[in-house]
Amino acid sequence: MWIYHVTVKIVPGIREAWLHWMQHEHIQEVLATGMFDSFQFFELIEPQDEEGFTFSIQYCTTSQERYQQYIESFAPSLRQRGLNNLETSL
């Protein structure tokens, strides 16, 4: 089993909109690529600071080849959509 780990810090003003987008859109889009079999989504308790909230997403796959295919074929467009979503939330 291989894990693709993503950590994100979100400013307080967009927390709820970002959570909704992650849970109802982005994670489902990543899984729909067929490169990952499952995921775990966490909000970190420590460290807490005034800059925002920290989240960790772990996508599980059965091979490095599937991960590499995701990185090469799907990640660039999904990352850009995520950045666009953040910009519209600010």
C-alpha positions in Angstrom: 0.0 0.0 0.0 1.3 3.5 -0.9 0.0 6.8 0.5 -0.1 10.1 -1.3 -0.1 12.6 1.5 -1.3 16.2 1.1 -1.2 18.9 3.9 -3.1 22.1 3.5 -3.4 25.3 5.7 -6.7 27.1 5.3 -7.3 30.7 6.5 -10.3 31.0 8.9 -12.5 33.0 6.6 -12.9 30.2 4.0 -12.8 27.2 6.2 -16.4 26.1 5.8 -16.5 26.7 2.0 -13.2 24.9 1.5 -14.4 21.9 3.7 -17.6 21.6 1.7 -15.6 21.7 -1.6 -13.1 19.1 -0.4 -15.8 16.7 0.9 -18.3 17.1 -1.9 -16.2 17.7 -4.9 -12.4 17.5 -4.9 -11.9 14.2 -3.0 -14.5 12.6 -5.2 -12.7 13.9 -8.3 -9.4 12.5 -7.1 -10.9 9.0 -6.5 -12.7 9.1 -9.8 -9.3 9.1 -11.6 -9.1 5.4 -10.6 -5.6 5.8 -9.3 -6.5 5.6 -5.6 -8.7 3.1 -3.7 -9.5 5.1 -0.5 -8.7 8.2 1.4 -8.5 9.6 5.0 -9.2 13.2 5.8 -8.0 14.8 9.0 -8.0 18.2 10.7 -4.8 18.5 12.7 -5.1 19.5 16.4 -1.5 20.7 16.8 -0.1 23.1 16.0 -2.8 25.7 16.2 -2.1 29.2 15.3 -3.8 32.4 14.1 -2.8 31.8 10.5 -5.5 29.1 10.0 -6.5 25.5 10.1 -4.3 22.6 9.0 -5.7 19.6 7.2 -4.2 16.3 6.0 -5.5 14.2 3.2 -4.1 10.7 2.6 -5.0 8.9 -0.7 -4.2 5.2 -0.7 -3.0 3.3 -3.8 -1.7 -0.2 -4.5 1.3 0.8 -6.6 3.8 3.6 -7.3 2.9 3.3 -11.0 -0.7 4.4 -10.2 0.5 7.2 -8.1 2.9 8.3 -10.9 0.2 8.1 -13.4 -2.0 10.4 -11.2 0.8 12.9 -10.8 1.5 13.0 -14.6 -2.0 12.8 -16.0 -4.4 14.2 -13.4 -2.7 16.2 -10.7 -1.9 19.4 -12.7 -5.5 20.1 -13.7 -7.0 19.1 -10.3 -4.4 21.3 -8.5 -5.3 24.2 -10.8 -9.0 23.7 -10.1 -8.2 23.8 -6.4 -6.3 27.0 -6.7 -9.2 28.5 -8.7 -11.6 27.5 -6.0 -9.4 29.1 -3.3 -9.2 32.3 -5.2 -13.0 32.5 -5.6 -13.4 31.8 -1.9 -11.1 34.6 -0.7 
